[in-house]
Amino acid sequence: MKIAIDGRGAFHYRGTGIGTYTWRLIDALEHGMYFDTPEDHLRVFFPGEEYRGITIQDQSPAFPHHGGDLWRDYFLDHALHQEGIELYHVPQNGIGLPKKKQCLETVTIHDMIPYVFPETVGKGYLKEFLGEMPKIMERCDGIITVSQCSKKDILRLFDYPEDRITVIAEAAEPIYHPIPKEKAKAHLRDHYGLMGDYIIYVGGYGIRKNVKALLVALSLLKHEENHRIQLVLPGKRHRDFDQLEQLAEALKIGDRVVFPGFLPVEELPYFYGGAELMIYPSMYEGFGLPPLEAMAMGIPVLAAKSSSLPEVLGDAAVYFDPLDSVELAEYIHALLRCEGKRRLMGEQGLARAKEFSWQRNAEETVAFWRRIMEIGAR
């Protein structure tokens, strides 16, 4: 089989779930034995000369370097036709399919957030997603999605054949594995001046992420021993941070909320590794990689009982109502007081994270492509 993948998302969306997914899928395909016969062929289209560290059989720079209509209307159409590609896969929610369909097409749809929570999506992306998704559903021959939750949303919103949708779970990246807490905290002290115990949230800061509920919960921790606990909120600064800082000051917890700024991915394991708890209050996720990353490091996770999170995290997390900051505060207080429970949760989370792997993701993806090629176009 001759397969091509749009690899641009590995760069354009790096640091997001879509970017991680694209990068790790391609990497796993490289290291597997899926395209090792003369009949099997995989080509990855990527942005210019920036693509490094992955040596799939064939790589082609996307032209021009940053995509756009010229990339889609000229280079892509020409390359697919000239090379006799049998199936083309687009990992970033199907956005970027060629102008003219000339082979089987499959897409990965990560979530339906623009339909489910439109008020939480930027106007530009919302317009593009709502405009393109009906066309994608009409023409694509198969859909990979990352959770049963997302699959249900797709089937609820579109009349799409269920037998052409498959669920293939994501996984934590290999960089996330247990490290001694003392080592992590020493690194944070020396490089970031972060001292003392803390809880952490990692992820976006839009309305849907519900971080304000976490700040309110922190302010409700009245017991003296909890007054020393800090909340660490890493991420690139933007207007949402200003609102969170203002709320923290209004709640009189400004001195306990730490904004370390944007962190390179190689620094995140230290921040996870030194935490007492990872808390994930999101109202809706297609999958939810950050809490699984924390579990892969043996860190106990408190997560919202919403969308895909119980499906992904299973019995290894403790769940709370994302609309109830009082309940969240009670759980934080109880877990901070019980080291034994946190240790048990960390062990359970580590075992849960090991159930997911990018190699399995790649195996199931290739199997799905083969099935779509067997049953043919819609």
N, C-alpha and C positions, 0 to 999 in steps of 0.2 A: 504494500500500500504506500502511496505517496501522499504524505501529510505536510502541511505548512501551518505555522503558528504565527500570529501577530505578537511579537515579543516586546513591542514598544512599551507596554504597561509596566514592565519590570523596571523601567527608568522613569517614565513620566509619572507613575504612581508610587514610587519607592517611598517606604515609610507608612504606607496604607495597607489595608488588607488585600486590595487588588494587586498592588505591587509585589507584596510578599508572595501571594499565590502564584503570580506569573513567573517570578524569578525561581521559586522553589519547584514548580512543575517542570520547567525547562531543565533545571539542574538535575532533577530526579530522572527525567527522560534520558539525559546524557549518560548517567551512570548506570542505567538499566540496560538490559539486553533486548531491547524492543525493536531496534532498527539495524539488525546485524546481518541481514541477508540482502542479496542483490535486488530482490523485489521490494524491500522495505526502504523507505527514504523519508527523512525528516528535514525540513528546511525551516529555519527561524528567521523572521524578518525583524530587524532591530534598528535602533536609531543611530545611524551613522557609524563612526568608528568608536563610539563610546562603549560598545558591548565588549566586556572583558571577563575572563574567568569561566566562560562556558564554551566548550568546543564541540557542539553538536556536529554531526556529519557535514552539514552545510549551513552557513550563515550568510545573510545578504543584508547590506545596509539599506535601511528604509530611505527612500528618496522623495522629497528632500529630507534633511536630517531630522526635522521635527514634525514630519507627517503633513497633514492638511489635505486639501482636495487633490492636489497634484499627486501626492503619494497614492491616494485611493483610486483616482480616476485614470492615472497613467501607469505608474510603476507596478502597482499591485495587479491590475488587470493583465498587464503584459507578462509579468513573472508567472502568474498562475497558469496562463495559457501556454507560454513557451515551455515550461517545465512539466507540463502534463500533471499538475497537482490534482489529486482525486478528492481530497477533503481539506478544507481550510477552517482553522479554529481561531476564534477571537475570545480571549479571556476576560476582557473588560466590559462585561455586561452586553456584549454583542455590538458595542459602539465601534464602528470602523470597518464594517463589512464592505466588500468591493461594490462599486457602483453597479456592475453587471454580474449576475450570478452565472458562473461557468463551471462549478464543481459542487460537490456536497459541502454544506456549511454547518458547523456546530459552534455553539457559544457557551460560555460560562456566565450565568446570571447569579450574582452573589446575593442580591436581595431586591425587594420591591419597595424600598424606603420612599422613593418619590411618590408612589401611589398611597402608601400606608401613612406616612408622616410628611406630606408635602410642605408643611410650614417649616420643617427643619432643614430643608434643602435650599441651596443658593438658587437664585432665579435663573441664572444661565444654565446650570446643570439640569434644573427642573424642566425647563423648556426643551432642552435637548433630549432628555430621557423620555419625557412624555410624548415627544414628537417621533422619536426613533423606535421606541419599544414595540408599538403595534406593527411596524414594518418588519422588525426583526422576527417577531412571532409569526408573521405571515410567511416568511421566506426560509427561515432556518430549518434544518433537517433533524436537529437534535439539540437538547439542552442539558448541560451539566449544571447542577446547583449544589450548594454546600451544606444544606440542612433540609430536613423534612419540613421545617417551618417555612423556609423559602419556597420549597416545592408546592406546599399548600397555597401559599399566596399566589404563585404563578397560575395554578389551576383555577383558583377563585377569580382571578382577574381576566384570564384569557381562555379561550376555547382552543386549547392546545392538546394534542394526543398524549395522554399520560405515559404510554409505553415508549415514548421518545424522550422522556425526562428521566435522568438518573441523579441520585444524590451521592456525591463523593466528598467526604469530609476533608477539611484542611488539617494542618498539624502545626505544632510549635517548631520554630527553626532550631537547628542543632546547637546554636549558640546558647540556648536556654537549657541548663542542666544544673544540678545542685552544686553550690559552692559554700564553704564554711561562712557562717554569718559574721564571724570575727574578721575574716578577710574582706568581706564586702563592706563592712562598716569602717574598717581602717581605710579602705580606698576612698570611701565617701568623705571621711574626715579630712584626708590629706588633699583631695582634689576639689572638693566642693564645700568644705567647711561645715558639713552636715554632722551634727552631734546628737546623740540621744536616740530614743526609740521613736519609731514612726509607722504609720500605715500609709499605703500608697494606692493611687489610682493611675492607670495608664490608658490612654485612648484620646479620642477627640473631645472637644469642649462645646459642641453645639447643644441646642436645647434638648435634643433626643438623648444625649448622653447623661442628662439628669445630675450633673455634678453639684448643682446647688443643693439638692437634697442631702448630699454627703456633707456639705458644709454645715447645714442646719443640724444634722445628726451629731457632728463633732461639737457643736455649741451646746448640745443637750447633755453631754457627758459631764455630770455634776460632781462625780466622786473625785476625791482629791488625787488619787493615784492616776486618774485619767487626764488630769490637767497638764501632765508633762508630755503626753503623746502628741506628736506632730503629724500633719497630713502633707505628703509630698505629691505635688502635681506637676510632673515634667511635661514639656511640650513647647513648641514655638509660640512666642508671644503674639497675640492679636487681640482684637476688641473684646472677645469673650473673656480673656484674662482680666481685663480692666473691670468688667462686671463682677467677676469672681472675687477679685481683690477688694472691691467696694463692699460686696456682701460680707466677706470675712471681717472687714473692719466694723461693719454695722453689727455683726454678731459678736464682736469683741473677741475674736479668735485670730486676728490678723497676725499676731506674733507666733502662732502655731501652724500657719499654713506656709509651706515652702514652695516657691516657684523656681526650680533650677534652670528653666529655659529648655531650649532644644537640646536633645541628647543624641549623639551618634548611637547607632544600634548596638555597637559593642560596649557601650556604657550601661545600657538598660539592665543586663544581668546583675550588675552590682546593686542597682536600685531595688530590683526585685529581691535580691538575695539578702539584703539587710533589713527588709520589712518584717514587721510582726504579722501584718495582714495585708492582702490585696483586696480592695473593695471595688465592685463593678456595678454601678447603679443604673446602667443604661435601660431605657424604656423599650428599645427594639434593636436587635442585631440579626443579620443574616447568618452569622456564625459566632463571632466573638473570640478573636484570637488572644487578646491580652490576658484574660483570666486563665486560658489554657497555657500560655507562656509561664505565668506565675506557678501554675501547678507543676509544670515540667521542671521547675526549680525547687519544688518541695515547699512552696509557700502556701499557707492556708488561704482560701478564697471565700469571700462573702459576695454573693451575686444576686442581682434582681431576679425575681421569679417572673421572667418575661421572655417572649419570643423564643429564640433558639437556645437560650442559655441553659435551661435544665436539660435539654437534649444533648448538648455538647459536654457539659460538666458533670452530668449524672449525679450520683449520690455522694460525690467527693466534695461538693460545695455546700455551704449553708445558704439558704435563700431567704430573701425578705421582700416585702411588698415595696416596689419602687416609689409608691405614692405615700409611704408612711415613714417619715424620718424618725419618729419616736421608736418604732420597731427596730429600725436600723441601729439607732443609738443603743438600744438594749442589747442587741446582738454583739455590737462592738465591745460594749462594757463586759459582757459575759465572757467573750473569747479572750479579751486582754487579761482577764483575771485567771484564766485557766490555761496554763502552758501545756498541760497534758493533752487537752482537747486540740490545741493548735498543732501540736506535734502529730497527733493522729490524723488530723485533716491534711497536714502536709504529706504524710505517707500515702494517704488515700488519693490525694491529688496527683502525686507523682506516678502512682500506678495507673490512674485514669489517663494521664497524658501519654503514657507509653502505648496506649491502645490506638493512637493516631500516628501515622507516619507519611512522609512525602513519597516514599517508595511505593507504599500501597496506593496512594493517590494516583501516582503515575501508572501503576499496573491497571487500576480500574478505569483510568482515562483511556488507555490504549484499548482495553477490552470494549469500552463503549464505542470508540471510533470504529473498531472492527464490526461491531454489531450494526451500526448505522450504515456502513458500507455494504453489509449483507442485505439489509432490508431496502436500501436505496432511498431515493428522494421521496419527499412527501407528495 
